[in-house]
Amino acid sequence: MNTLLASTVSTYNALLTTHVHTFSTTNKDAKTTLFDTQSPFDLAIANPTAYGAPDATCQNLDGVSCLWWNDFHPGTAIQNLVAEGVAGAVGGPFFDKKAAKGKAEAEAKAKAKENGKAKGGIIRRRR
């Protein structure tokens, strides 16, 4: 990594940490999480063939056959690794599709039942 880029990333990370801390201090009810994306990137770069890329430096605009779309933007393999890491760090039903879907369905059924629109476990739309 060139010196200017490394310096820019370091400055950005320091500012982000400061601003998240300030935000958390002034918004006590908000939950904030800082997630370091270095590990997911390193994982893919260390073993690119496991993620469908011939090497760690190739670029392809399809975002799938290489780890990189271009010089600065990761492809889908790295994005998926970052998303999995964020989901693990944040946790909760927001990232659990099955739990979120079940919760949404239960809430919809409860609301429909409350409104007298549920029949036999099926929510019917009145016209």
N, CA, C and O atoms as CSV, one atom per row, in Angstrom:
chain,resi,resn,atom,element,x,y,z
A,1,MET,N,N,0.864,-1.170,0.000
A,1,MET,CA,C,0.000,0.000,0.000
A,1,MET,C,C,0.909,1.230,0.000
A,1,MET,O,O,1.876,1.297,0.758
A,2,ASN,N,N,0.591,2.187,-0.846
A,2,ASN,CA,C,1.451,3.367,-0.892
A,2,ASN,C,C,1.262,4.226,0.359
A,2,ASN,O,O,0.253,4.120,1.055
A,3,THR,N,N,2.240,5.067,0.625
A,3,THR,CA,C,2.270,5.863,1.856
A,3,THR,C,C,1.083,6.807,1.981
A,3,THR,O,O,0.494,6.922,3.056
A,4,LEU,N,N,0.725,7.480,0.896
A,4,LEU,CA,C,-0.402,8.415,0.944
A,4,LEU,C,C,-1.706,7.684,1.244
A,4,LEU,O,O,-2.503,8.139,2.065
A,5,LEU,N,N,-1.920,6.558,0.584
A,5,LEU,CA,C,-3.142,5.786,0.822
A,5,LEU,C,C,-3.184,5.274,2.258
A,5,LEU,O,O,-4.220,5.356,2.919
A,6,ALA,N,N,-2.069,4.748,2.738
A,6,ALA,CA,C,-2.010,4.247,4.116
A,6,ALA,C,C,-2.289,5.363,5.112
A,6,ALA,O,O,-2.998,5.159,6.097
A,7,SER,N,N,-1.735,6.533,4.858
A,7,SER,CA,C,-1.964,7.679,5.740
A,7,SER,C,C,-3.432,8.112,5.715
A,7,SER,O,O,-4.004,8.443,6.754
A,8,THR,N,N,-4.028,8.106,4.539
A,8,THR,CA,C,-5.438,8.490,4.397
A,8,THR,C,C,-6.343,7.509,5.137
A,8,THR,O,O,-7.269,7.919,5.837
A,9,VAL,N,N,-6.075,6.229,4.983
A,9,VAL,CA,C,-6.870,5.203,5.678
A,9,VAL,C,C,-6.719,5.350,7.190
A,9,VAL,O,O,-7.700,5.257,7.927
A,10,SER,N,N,-5.507,5.578,7.645
A,10,SER,CA,C,-5.261,5.744,9.077
A,10,SER,C,C,-6.002,6.968,9.633
A,10,SER,O,O,-6.598,6.904,10.708
A,11,THR,N,N,-5.957,8.069,8.898
A,11,THR,CA,C,-6.667,9.286,9.315
A,11,THR,C,C,-8.166,9.044,9.352
A,11,THR,O,O,-8.837,9.430,10.309
A,12,TYR,N,N,-8.693,8.407,8.316
A,12,TYR,CA,C,-10.124,8.102,8.256
A,12,TYR,C,C,-10.534,7.246,9.457
A,12,TYR,O,O,-11.532,7.537,10.118
A,13,ASN,N,N,-9.768,6.195,9.737
A,13,ASN,CA,C,-10.109,5.305,10.849
A,13,ASN,C,C,-10.102,6.043,12.180
A,13,ASN,O,O,-10.969,5.812,13.023
A,14,ALA,N,N,-9.121,6.937,12.379
A,14,ALA,CA,C,-9.052,7.708,13.626
A,14,ALA,C,C,-10.248,8.642,13.750
A,14,ALA,O,O,-10.851,8.749,14.817
A,15,LEU,N,N,-10.588,9.317,12.658
A,15,LEU,CA,C,-11.749,10.223,12.684
A,15,LEU,C,C,-13.046,9.446,12.914
A,15,LEU,O,O,-13.911,9.885,13.672
A,16,LEU,N,N,-13.173,8.311,12.268
A,16,LEU,CA,C,-14.375,7.486,12.440
A,16,LEU,C,C,-14.523,7.057,13.900
A,16,LEU,O,O,-15.611,7.149,14.468
A,17,THR,N,N,-13.446,6.597,14.498
A,17,THR,CA,C,-13.480,6.178,15.903
A,17,THR,C,C,-13.881,7.339,16.806
A,17,THR,O,O,-14.696,7.167,17.713
A,18,THR,N,N,-13.320,8.507,16.568
A,18,THR,CA,C,-13.647,9.692,17.360
A,18,THR,C,C,-15.118,10.072,17.210
A,18,THR,O,O,-15.799,10.341,18.199
A,19,HIS,N,N,-15.600,10.093,15.982
A,19,HIS,CA,C,-16.987,10.492,15.744
A,19,HIS,C,C,-17.988,9.462,16.288
A,19,HIS,O,O,-19.048,9.838,16.789
A,20,VAL,N,N,-17.665,8.190,16.194
A,20,VAL,CA,C,-18.553,7.170,16.766
A,20,VAL,C,C,-18.609,7.333,18.280
A,20,VAL,O,O,-19.680,7.230,18.879
A,21,HIS,N,N,-17.460,7.587,18.899
A,21,HIS,CA,C,-17.437,7.795,20.347
A,21,HIS,C,C,-18.275,9.022,20.734
A,21,HIS,O,O,-19.055,8.975,21.685
A,22,THR,N,N,-18.106,10.107,19.993
A,22,THR,CA,C,-18.881,11.330,20.253
A,22,THR,C,C,-20.370,11.066,20.077
A,22,THR,O,O,-21.181,11.475,20.907
A,23,PHE,N,N,-20.723,10.389,19.005
A,23,PHE,CA,C,-22.132,10.071,18.758
A,23,PHE,C,C,-22.701,9.221,19.893
A,23,PHE,O,O,-23.794,9.494,20.390
A,24,SER,N,N,-21.960,8.195,20.299
A,24,SER,CA,C,-22.429,7.310,21.377
A,24,SER,C,C,-22.603,8.056,22.692
A,24,SER,O,O,-23.533,7.787,23.452
A,25,THR,N,N,-21.700,8.996,22.952
A,25,THR,CA,C,-21.767,9.768,24.184
A,25,THR,C,C,-22.984,10.680,24.206
A,25,THR,O,O,-23.619,10.842,25.248
A,26,THR,N,N,-23.314,11.271,23.072
A,26,THR,CA,C,-24.442,12.203,23.021
A,26,THR,C,C,-25.774,11.528,22.706
A,26,THR,O,O,-26.825,12.159,22.812
A,27,ASN,N,N,-25.742,10.268,22.323
A,27,ASN,CA,C,-26.961,9.515,22.012
A,27,ASN,C,C,-26.932,8.200,22.782
A,27,ASN,O,O,-26.695,7.132,22.219
A,28,LYS,N,N,-27.177,8.307,24.072
A,28,LYS,CA,C,-27.034,7.155,24.980
A,28,LYS,C,C,-27.908,5.957,24.598
A,28,LYS,O,O,-27.546,4.817,24.889
A,29,ASP,N,N,-29.044,6.197,23.955
A,29,ASP,CA,C,-29.937,5.095,23.595
A,29,ASP,C,C,-29.516,4.378,22.320
A,29,ASP,O,O,-30.033,3.304,22.013
A,30,ALA,N,N,-28.589,4.958,21.582
A,30,ALA,CA,C,-28.136,4.347,20.324
A,30,ALA,C,C,-27.057,3.311,20.613
A,30,ALA,O,O,-26.204,3.500,21.481
A,31,LYS,N,N,-27.114,2.218,19.868
A,31,LYS,CA,C,-26.078,1.197,19.966
A,31,LYS,C,C,-25.183,1.335,18.736
A,31,LYS,O,O,-25.657,1.278,17.601
A,32,THR,N,N,-23.911,1.514,18.971
A,32,THR,CA,C,-22.970,1.637,17.856
A,32,THR,C,C,-21.951,0.514,17.927
A,32,THR,O,O,-21.595,0.042,19.007
A,33,THR,N,N,-21.493,0.099,16.772
A,33,THR,CA,C,-20.480,-0.943,16.683
A,33,THR,C,C,-19.488,-0.554,15.605
A,33,THR,O,O,-19.876,-0.269,14.472
A,34,LEU,N,N,-18.224,-0.540,15.947
A,34,LEU,CA,C,-17.171,-0.360,14.956
A,34,LEU,C,C,-16.705,-1.746,14.534
A,34,LEU,O,O,-16.431,-2.601,15.377
A,35,PHE,N,N,-16.618,-1.961,13.246
A,35,PHE,CA,C,-16.175,-3.262,12.737
A,35,PHE,C,C,-14.951,-3.055,11.865
A,35,PHE,O,O,-14.988,-2.286,10.904
A,36,ASP,N,N,-13.874,-3.734,12.196
A,36,ASP,CA,C,-12.634,-3.655,11.430
A,36,ASP,C,C,-12.725,-4.611,10.241
A,36,ASP,O,O,-12.807,-5.826,10.416
A,37,THR,N,N,-12.710,-4.055,9.046
A,37,THR,CA,C,-12.873,-4.874,7.841
A,37,THR,C,C,-11.575,-5.527,7.367
A,37,THR,O,O,-11.577,-6.263,6.381
A,38,GLN,N,N,-10.486,-5.266,8.052
A,38,GLN,CA,C,-9.193,-5.809,7.612
A,38,GLN,C,C,-9.192,-7.340,7.558
A,38,GLN,O,O,-8.675,-7.919,6.602
A,39,SER,N,N,-9.754,-7.993,8.557
A,39,SER,CA,C,-9.734,-9.463,8.596
A,39,SER,C,C,-10.448,-10.116,7.409
A,39,SER,O,O,-9.887,-11.033,6.809
A,40,PRO,N,N,-11.663,-9.682,7.044
A,40,PRO,CA,C,-12.296,-10.292,5.869
A,40,PRO,C,C,-11.486,-10.083,4.583
A,40,PRO,O,O,-11.380,-10.990,3.757
A,41,PHE,N,N,-10.924,-8.898,4.424
A,41,PHE,CA,C,-10.079,-8.642,3.252
A,41,PHE,C,C,-8.873,-9.574,3.259
A,41,PHE,O,O,-8.560,-10.201,2.247
A,42,ASP,N,N,-8.195,-9.663,4.411
A,42,ASP,CA,C,-7.005,-10.513,4.514
A,42,ASP,C,C,-7.328,-11.977,4.233
A,42,ASP,O,O,-6.538,-12.683,3.605
A,43,LEU,N,N,-8.487,-12.428,4.698
A,43,LEU,CA,C,-8.903,-13.813,4.480
A,43,LEU,C,C,-9.017,-14.128,2.992
A,43,LEU,O,O,-8.503,-15.146,2.527
A,44,ALA,N,N,-9.683,-13.267,2.258
A,44,ALA,CA,C,-9.850,-13.484,0.816
A,44,ALA,C,C,-8.525,-13.334,0.072
A,44,ALA,O,O,-8.230,-14.112,-0.835
A,45,ILE,N,N,-7.740,-12.355,0.446
A,45,ILE,CA,C,-6.466,-12.107,-0.233
A,45,ILE,C,C,-5.487,-13.258,-0.002
A,45,ILE,O,O,-4.707,-13.591,-0.894
A,46,ALA,N,N,-5.520,-13.861,1.172
A,46,ALA,CA,C,-4.618,-14.967,1.487
A,46,ALA,C,C,-4.968,-16.243,0.725
A,46,ALA,O,O,-4.102,-17.092,0.512
A,47,ASN,N,N,-6.225,-16.387,0.314
A,47,ASN,CA,C,-6.651,-17.602,-0.379
A,47,ASN,C,C,-7.667,-17.253,-1.464
A,47,ASN,O,O,-8.829,-17.644,-1.358
A,48,PRO,N,N,-7.261,-16.532,-2.496
A,48,PRO,CA,C,-8.199,-16.043,-3.502
A,48,PRO,C,C,-8.936,-17.149,-4.264
A,48,PRO,O,O,-10.095,-16.971,-4.641
A,49,THR,N,N,-8.282,-18.274,-4.489
A,49,THR,CA,C,-8.948,-19.339,-5.252
A,49,THR,C,C,-10.137,-19.923,-4.492
A,49,THR,O,O,-11.074,-20.436,-5.105
A,50,ALA,N,N,-10.104,-19.847,-3.166
A,50,ALA,CA,C,-11.243,-20.327,-2.370
A,50,ALA,C,C,-12.473,-19.446,-2.580
A,50,ALA,O,O,-13.597,-19.840,-2.270
A,51,TYR,N,N,-12.236,-18.245,-3.112
A,51,TYR,CA,C,-13.332,-17.299,-3.332
A,51,TYR,C,C,-13.558,-17.028,-4.816
A,51,TYR,O,O,-14.129,-16.002,-5.187
A,52,GLY,N,N,-13.108,-17.951,-5.660
A,52,GLY,CA,C,-13.398,-17.889,-7.091
A,52,GLY,C,C,-12.493,-17.006,-7.918
A,52,GLY,O,O,-12.797,-16.740,-9.081
A,53,ALA,N,N,-11.385,-16.541,-7.353
A,53,ALA,CA,C,-10.467,-15.672,-8.089
A,53,ALA,C,C,-9.173,-16.418,-8.401
A,53,ALA,O,O,-8.722,-17.229,-7.591
A,54,PRO,N,N,-8.571,-16.159,-9.556
A,54,PRO,CA,C,-7.314,-16.830,-9.890
A,54,PRO,C,C,-6.135,-16.345,-9.044
A,54,PRO,O,O,-5.187,-17.095,-8.810
A,55,ASP,N,N,-6.195,-15.095,-8.586
A,55,ASP,CA,C,-5.145,-14.542,-7.728
A,55,ASP,C,C,-5.734,-13.385,-6.921
A,55,ASP,O,O,-6.909,-13.048,-7.063
A,56,ALA,N,N,-4.910,-12.792,-6.085
A,56,ALA,CA,C,-5.399,-11.756,-5.174
A,56,ALA,C,C,-5.446,-10.362,-5.781
A,56,ALA,O,O,-5.934,-9.428,-5.145
A,57,THR,N,N,-4.943,-10.208,-7.012
A,57,THR,CA,C,-4.859,-8.863,-7.575
A,57,THR,C,C,-5.694,-8.650,-8.827
A,57,THR,O,O,-5.792,-7.521,-9.308
A,58,CYS,N,N,-6.295,-9.696,-9.365
A,58,CYS,CA,C,-7.047,-9.510,-10.614
A,58,CYS,C,C,-8.296,-8.662,-10.385
A,58,CYS,O,O,-8.846,-8.600,-9.285
A,59,GLN,N,N,-8.716,-8.018,-11.461
A,59,GLN,CA,C,-9.905,-7.168,-11.431
A,59,GLN,C,C,-10.829,-7.582,-12.571
A,59,GLN,O,O,-10.372,-7.936,-13.658
A,60,ASN,N,N,-12.138,-7.534,-12.307
A,60,ASN,CA,C,-13.109,-7.821,-13.345
A,60,ASN,C,C,-14.406,-7.119,-12.987
A,60,ASN,O,O,-14.862,-7.184,-11.845
A,61,LEU,N,N,-14.994,-6.455,-13.957
A,61,LEU,CA,C,-16.221,-5.693,-13.700
A,61,LEU,C,C,-17.419,-6.569,-13.367
A,61,LEU,O,O,-18.469,-6.049,-12.989
A,62,ASP,N,N,-17.286,-7.903,-13.499
A,62,ASP,CA,C,-18.408,-8.757,-13.097
A,62,ASP,C,C,-18.491,-8.882,-11.579
A,62,ASP,O,O,-19.523,-9.290,-11.045
A,63,GLY,N,N,-17.405,-8.530,-10.878
A,63,GLY,CA,C,-17.410,-8.563,-9.416
A,63,GLY,C,C,-17.381,-9.943,-8.814
A,63,GLY,O,O,-17.412,-10.082,-7.591
A,64,VAL,N,N,-17.321,-10.980,-9.650
A,64,VAL,CA,C,-17.403,-12.352,-9.153
A,64,VAL,C,C,-16.130,-13.149,-9.444
A,64,VAL,O,O,-15.638,-13.859,-8.567
A,65,SER,N,N,-15.600,-13.043,-10.639
A,65,SER,CA,C,-14.473,-13.885,-11.036
A,65,SER,C,C,-13.126,-13.399,-10.509
A,65,SER,O,O,-12.119,-14.090,-10.657
A,66,CYS,N,N,-13.101,-12.230,-9.902
A,66,CYS,CA,C,-11.897,-11.683,-9.261
A,66,CYS,C,C,-12.292,-11.097,-7.914
A,66,CYS,O,O,-13.469,-10.847,-7.653
A,67,LEU,N,N,-11.306,-10.883,-7.069
A,67,LEU,CA,C,-11.597,-10.280,-5.765
A,67,LEU,C,C,-11.907,-8.791,-5.867
A,67,LEU,O,O,-12.441,-8.202,-4.927
A,68,TRP,N,N,-11.576,-8.180,-7.000
A,68,TRP,CA,C,-11.713,-6.739,-7.141
A,68,TRP,C,C,-12.492,-6.367,-8.387
A,68,TRP,O,O,-12.331,-6.981,-9.441
A,69,TRP,N,N,-13.357,-5.334,-8.254
A,69,TRP,CA,C,-14.019,-4.742,-9.416
A,69,TRP,C,C,-13.048,-3.795,-10.126
A,69,TRP,O,O,-12.958,-3.767,-11.353
A,70,ASN,N,N,-12.325,-3.021,-9.310
A,70,ASN,CA,C,-11.340,-2.076,-9.851
A,70,ASN,C,C,-10.284,-1.843,-8.778
A,70,ASN,O,O,-10.185,-2.620,-7.828
A,71,ASP,N,N,-9.499,-0.786,-8.919
A,71,ASP,CA,C,-8.398,-0.536,-7.985
A,71,ASP,C,C,-8.827,-0.355,-6.529
A,71,ASP,O,O,-8.044,-0.636,-5.622
A,72,PHE,N,N,-10.041,0.102,-6.292
A,72,PHE,CA,C,-10.453,0.428,-4.930
A,72,PHE,C,C,-11.669,-0.342,-4.428
A,72,PHE,O,O,-11.901,-0.387,-3.220
A,73,HIS,N,N,-12.442,-0.943,-5.307
A,73,HIS,CA,C,-13.705,-1.562,-4.902
A,73,HIS,C,C,-13.620,-3.084,-4.909
A,73,HIS,O,O,-13.292,-3.693,-5.928
A,74,PRO,N,N,-13.917,-3.690,-3.763
A,74,PRO,CA,C,-13.883,-5.155,-3.689
A,74,PRO,C,C,-15.059,-5.781,-4.435
A,74,PRO,O,O,-16.116,-5.173,-4.606
A,75,GLY,N,N,-14.836,-7.000,-4.865
A,75,GLY,CA,C,-15.901,-7.761,-5.515
A,75,GLY,C,C,-16.827,-8.384,-4.482
A,75,GLY,O,O,-16.705,-8.131,-3.283
A,76,THR,N,N,-17.751,-9.199,-4.965
A,76,THR,CA,C,-18.787,-9.747,-4.089
A,76,THR,C,C,-18.241,-10.690,-3.030
A,76,THR,O,O,-18.797,-10.752,-1.934
A,77,ALA,N,N,-17.172,-11.427,-3.317
A,77,ALA,CA,C,-16.641,-12.356,-2.312
A,77,ALA,C,C,-16.201,-11.604,-1.061
A,77,ALA,O,O,-16.538,-11.999,0.055
A,78,ILE,N,N,-15.453,-10.526,-1.245
A,78,ILE,CA,C,-15.006,-9.745,-0.087
A,78,ILE,C,C,-16.190,-9.046,0.568
A,78,ILE,O,O,-16.266,-8.983,1.795
A,79,GLN,N,N,-17.106,-8.526,-0.224
A,79,GLN,CA,C,-18.285,-7.877,0.351
A,79,GLN,C,C,-19.091,-8.856,1.196
A,79,GLN,O,O,-19.593,-8.492,2.259
A,80,ASN,N,N,-19.215,-10.093,0.730
A,80,ASN,CA,C,-19.940,-11.100,1.514
A,80,ASN,C,C,-19.222,-11.418,2.818
A,80,ASN,O,O,-19.865,-11.583,3.855
A,81,LEU,N,N,-17.890,-11.504,2.775
A,81,LEU,CA,C,-17.131,-11.752,4.000
A,81,LEU,C,C,-17.292,-10.592,4.995
A,81,LEU,O,O,-17.435,-10.816,6.197
A,82,VAL,N,N,-17.268,-9.376,4.494
A,82,VAL,CA,C,-17.474,-8.213,5.367
A,82,VAL,C,C,-18.880,-8.254,5.967
A,82,VAL,O,O,-19.056,-8.016,7.162
A,83,ALA,N,N,-19.876,-8.554,5.137
A,83,ALA,CA,C,-21.266,-8.621,5.629
A,83,ALA,C,C,-21.419,-9.686,6.704
A,83,ALA,O,O,-22.089,-9.458,7.711
A,84,GLU,N,N,-20.806,-10.844,6.502
A,84,GLU,CA,C,-20.870,-11.903,7.519
A,84,GLU,C,C,-20.211,-11.445,8.813
A,84,GLU,O,O,-20.716,-11.727,9.900
A,85,GLY,N,N,-19.090,-10.743,8.703
A,85,GLY,CA,C,-18.413,-10.228,9.893
A,85,GLY,C,C,-19.244,-9.199,10.637
A,85,GLY,O,O,-19.321,-9.224,11.865
A,86,VAL,N,N,-19.865,-8.294,9.894
A,86,VAL,CA,C,-20.727,-7.286,10.506
A,86,VAL,C,C,-21.920,-7.965,11.187
A,86,VAL,O,O,-22.289,-7.607,12.305
A,87,ALA,N,N,-22.511,-8.934,10.513
A,87,ALA,CA,C,-23.648,-9.659,11.102
A,87,ALA,C,C,-23.238,-10.336,12.400
A,87,ALA,O,O,-23.988,-10.320,13.376
A,88,GLY,N,N,-22.059,-10.927,12.414
A,88,GLY,CA,C,-21.579,-11.572,13.632
A,88,GLY,C,C,-21.303,-10.576,14.741
A,88,GLY,O,O,-21.558,-10.860,15.912
A,89,ALA,N,N,-20.785,-9.414,14.384
A,89,ALA,CA,C,-20.468,-8.395,15.384
A,89,ALA,C,C,-21.722,-7.746,15.955
A,89,ALA,O,O,-21.804,-7.484,17.155
A,90,VAL,N,N,-22.694,-7.491,15.091
A,90,VAL,CA,C,-23.915,-6.816,15.518
A,90,VAL,C,C,-24.900,-7.808,16.104
A,90,VAL,O,O,-25.509,-7.548,17.141
A,91,GLY,N,N,-25.057,-8.945,15.442
A,91,GLY,CA,C,-25.952,-9.992,15.923
A,91,GLY,C,C,-27.414,-9.585,15.887
A,91,GLY,O,O,-27.781,-8.583,15.274
A,92,GLY,N,N,-28.226,-10.365,16.540
A,92,GLY,CA,C,-29.645,-10.075,16.637
A,92,GLY,C,C,-30.439,-10.538,15.433
A,92,GLY,O,O,-29.869,-10.955,14.425
A,93,PRO,N,N,-31.741,-10.465,15.539
A,93,PRO,CA,C,-32.620,-10.969,14.478
A,93,PRO,C,C,-32.557,-10.161,13.192
A,93,PRO,O,O,-33.017,-10.634,12.152
A,94,PHE,N,N,-32.000,-8.957,13.232
A,94,PHE,CA,C,-31.894,-8.154,12.023
A,94,PHE,C,C,-31.124,-8.906,10.941
A,94,PHE,O,O,-31.456,-8.807,9.760
A,95,PHE,N,N,-30.098,-9.655,11.338
A,95,PHE,CA,C,-29.279,-10.379,10.384
A,95,PHE,C,C,-29.681,-11.835,10.235
A,95,PHE,O,O,-29.126,-12.546,9.398
A,96,ASP,N,N,-30.634,-12.287,11.031
A,96,ASP,CA,C,-31.118,-13.656,10.930
A,96,ASP,C,C,-32.388,-13.632,10.087
A,96,ASP,O,O,-33.469,-13.333,10.595
A,97,LYS,N,N,-32.255,-13.946,8.796
A,97,LYS,CA,C,-33.380,-13.829,7.864
A,97,LYS,C,C,-34.583,-14.659,8.304
A,97,LYS,O,O,-35.723,-14.200,8.229
A,98,LYS,N,N,-34.328,-15.864,8.756
A,98,LYS,CA,C,-35.432,-16.741,9.167
A,98,LYS,C,C,-36.161,-16.155,10.378
A,98,LYS,O,O,-37.391,-16.131,10.414
A,99,ALA,N,N,-35.404,-15.685,11.364
A,99,ALA,CA,C,-36.026,-15.096,12.557
A,99,ALA,C,C,-36.769,-13.825,12.204
A,99,ALA,O,O,-37.873,-13.591,12.695
A,100,ALA,N,N,-36.170,-13.001,11.356
A,100,ALA,CA,C,-36.816,-11.744,10.964
A,100,ALA,C,C,-38.105,-12.016,10.193
A,100,ALA,O,O,-39.116,-11.350,10.419
A,101,LYS,N,N,-38.074,-12.992,9.282
A,101,LYS,CA,C,-39.266,-13.327,8.506
A,101,LYS,C,C,-40.359,-13.863,9.428
A,101,LYS,O,O,-41.523,-13.486,9.300
A,102,GLY,N,N,-39.982,-14.743,10.356
A,102,GLY,CA,C,-40.953,-15.300,11.292
A,102,GLY,C,C,-41.566,-14.230,12.178
A,102,GLY,O,O,-42.765,-14.252,12.453
A,103,LYS,N,N,-40.734,-13.288,12.624
A,103,LYS,CA,C,-41.224,-12.195,13.459
A,103,LYS,C,C,-42.180,-11.312,12.671
A,103,LYS,O,O,-43.228,-10.920,13.184
A,104,ALA,N,N,-41.827,-10.995,11.424
A,104,ALA,CA,C,-42.685,-10.148,10.583
A,104,ALA,C,C,-44.026,-10.831,10.320
A,104,ALA,O,O,-45.075,-10.187,10.361
A,105,GLU,N,N,-43.987,-12.130,10.052
A,105,GLU,CA,C,-45.232,-12.873,9.802
A,105,GLU,C,C,-46.093,-12.909,11.058
A,105,GLU,O,O,-47.307,-12.725,10.979
A,106,ALA,N,N,-45.485,-13.142,12.203
A,106,ALA,CA,C,-46.230,-13.181,13.462
A,106,ALA,C,C,-46.866,-11.827,13.769
A,106,ALA,O,O,-48.012,-11.755,14.212
A,107,GLU,N,N,-46.105,-10.751,13.529
A,107,GLU,CA,C,-46.646,-9.408,13.758
A,107,GLU,C,C,-47.803,-9.105,12.819
A,107,GLU,O,O,-48.797,-8.502,13.226
A,108,ALA,N,N,-47.676,-9.525,11.551
A,108,ALA,CA,C,-48.749,-9.294,10.582
A,108,ALA,C,C,-50.004,-10.070,10.971
A,108,ALA,O,O,-51.113,-9.546,10.875
A,109,LYS,N,N,-49.833,-11.308,11.406
A,109,LYS,CA,C,-50.987,-12.116,11.830
A,109,LYS,C,C,-51.659,-11.514,13.058
A,109,LYS,O,O,-52.886,-11.450,13.138
A,110,ALA,N,N,-50.849,-11.075,14.010
A,110,ALA,CA,C,-51.402,-10.473,15.226
A,110,ALA,C,C,-52.172,-9.200,14.896
A,110,ALA,O,O,-53.251,-8.967,15.440
A,111,LYS,N,N,-51.627,-8.385,14.018
A,111,LYS,CA,C,-52.292,-7.150,13.631
A,111,LYS,C,C,-53.597,-7.450,12.899
A,111,LYS,O,O,-54.617,-6.809,13.151
A,112,ALA,N,N,-53.561,-8.428,11.989
A,112,ALA,CA,C,-54.760,-8.793,11.244
A,112,ALA,C,C,-55.829,-9.357,12.179
A,112,ALA,O,O,-57.012,-9.047,12.042
A,113,LYS,N,N,-55.403,-10.180,13.121
A,113,LYS,CA,C,-56.355,-10.754,14.079
A,113,LYS,C,C,-56.978,-9.653,14.918
A,113,LYS,O,O,-58.177,-9.664,15.196
A,114,GLU,N,N,-56.154,-8.714,15.310
A,114,GLU,CA,C,-56.618,-7.572,16.094
A,114,GLU,C,C,-57.661,-6.769,15.318
A,114,GLU,O,O,-58.615,-6.250,15.897
A,115,ASN,N,N,-57.473,-6.675,14.022
A,115,ASN,CA,C,-58.406,-5.941,13.167
A,115,ASN,C,C,-59.561,-6.802,12.680
A,115,ASN,O,O,-60.416,-6.328,11.932
A,116,GLY,N,N,-59.594,-8.070,13.102
A,116,GLY,CA,C,-60.676,-8.960,12.706
A,116,GLY,C,C,-60.585,-9.425,11.259
A,116,GLY,O,O,-61.603,-9.782,10.665
A,117,LYS,N,N,-59.407,-9.429,10.689
A,117,LYS,CA,C,-59.258,-9.799,9.290
A,117,LYS,C,C,-58.648,-11.180,9.088
A,117,LYS,O,O,-58.586,-11.662,7.957
A,118,ALA,N,N,-58.203,-11.815,10.145
A,118,ALA,CA,C,-57.565,-13.122,9.995
A,118,ALA,C,C,-58.631,-14.209,9.961
A,118,ALA,O,O,-59.600,-14.170,10.719
A,119,LYS,N,N,-58.440,-15.168,9.081
A,119,LYS,CA,C,-59.371,-16.276,8.970
A,119,LYS,C,C,-58.571,-17.537,8.699
A,119,LYS,O,O,-57.901,-17.646,7.672
A,120,GLY,N,N,-58.641,-18.490,9.622
A,120,GLY,CA,C,-57.953,-19.752,9.426
A,120,GLY,C,C,-56.444,-19.621,9.272
A,120,GLY,O,O,-55.831,-20.401,8.543
A,121,GLY,N,N,-55.840,-18.656,9.941
A,121,GLY,CA,C,-54.396,-18.488,9.873
A,121,GLY,C,C,-53.920,-17.799,8.608
A,121,GLY,O,O,-52.718,-17.610,8.416
A,122,ILE,N,N,-54.841,-17.427,7.752
A,122,ILE,CA,C,-54.466,-16.748,6.516
A,122,ILE,C,C,-54.924,-15.307,6.601
A,122,ILE,O,O,-56.054,-15.028,6.999
A,123,ILE,N,N,-54.068,-14.421,6.237
A,123,ILE,CA,C,-54.429,-13.004,6.233
A,123,ILE,C,C,-55.008,-12.691,4.879
A,123,ILE,O,O,-54.361,-12.894,3.851
A,124,ARG,N,N,-56.218,-12.201,4.880
A,124,ARG,CA,C,-56.881,-11.879,3.625
A,124,ARG,C,C,-57.040,-10.383,3.498
A,124,ARG,O,O,-57.384,-9.693,4.457
A,125,ARG,N,N,-56.790,-9.900,2.323
A,125,ARG,CA,C,-56.952,-8.475,2.051
A,125,ARG,C,C,-58.386,-8.212,1.663
A,125,ARG,O,O,-58.930,-8.888,0.789
A,126,ARG,N,N,-59.004,-7.239,2.300
A,126,ARG,CA,C,-60.375,-6.856,1.921
A,126,ARG,C,C,-60.328,-5.845,0.817
A,126,ARG,O,O,-59.458,-4.975,0.781
A,127,ARG,N,N,-61.246,-5.963,-0.060
A,127,ARG,CA,C,-61.295,-5.037,-1.201
A,127,ARG,C,C,-62.527,-4.172,-1.122
A,127,ARG,O,O,-62.747,-3.329,-1.992
